[in-house]
């Protein structure tokens, strides 16, 4: 993709930046009844892995995906 952007005169000075999305399970037990939340993070793909891994302002929290506990009655 970078080669296509570089060859086109109309996109001179542009940069291709992929966006990385991630989520992980977090259990919150204080005053919530043991709910599970999945925080959704975003990071630009042109940041070095060591910076992103250490959360040096390269990862932004977008929101929480709440997964309520329920009993399945089958």
N, C-alpha and C positions, 0 to 999 in steps of 0.2 A: 504494500500500500504506500509506503514511503517513497518508493521509486516513481510511482504514478504521480504523486503530489509534486515531487521534485522536477519531473519532466514538463509539467504544465505551467506555462507562463502566467496564467491567471491566479495560480495558487502560490506564487513566489512569496517566500517568507512564512508560509503556513507550516504547521506541525501536526502530525497524526498522534493523538494521545488516547490510548484505550482507557476505559474505565473499568476498575476491578470492584466487584461487589462481593461481600462476604457476610456470613451470619454464623453464630454459634449459640448453643443452648445455654441459658442461664436460669437457674432455679432461684426464685425469690421467695423466702419463707417467712419473713418478718411482716406480720399484719396483712398478708395476702392469701393465706391458705395454701401455701406451697405451689404457687403458679409458676409456669414455665414461660419465659420470655426468650425471644430470639432477636437480639439487637442486630439491625441491618447497617452495615458499614460500607462506605465507598472510598476509593482511593484512586488517584490518577496512576496510570500504568507506566509513566515515565520516571517514577521515583525509584531509587535504588532499593533493593530488597531489605538491606540492613536498616534503612531509615523507616520504611513502612513497618517492619517487624517491631521496632522499638516505639512505635506510635509517636514519633516526633512531629506532630501536627500534619502528618501525611494521610491520616485516616480520619474520616468524618463520620459521625454517627448520624444516620438518616432518620431512623425511627426504631420503634420496638414492635415486633409482631407478637402479640399476646396469644398464647395457646391455653385456653382454660381447661382445667381438669374436669372430666366428665366420666360417668360410668356408662359403659356400653351394655345395654340390656337386649341381648339377642337370645 
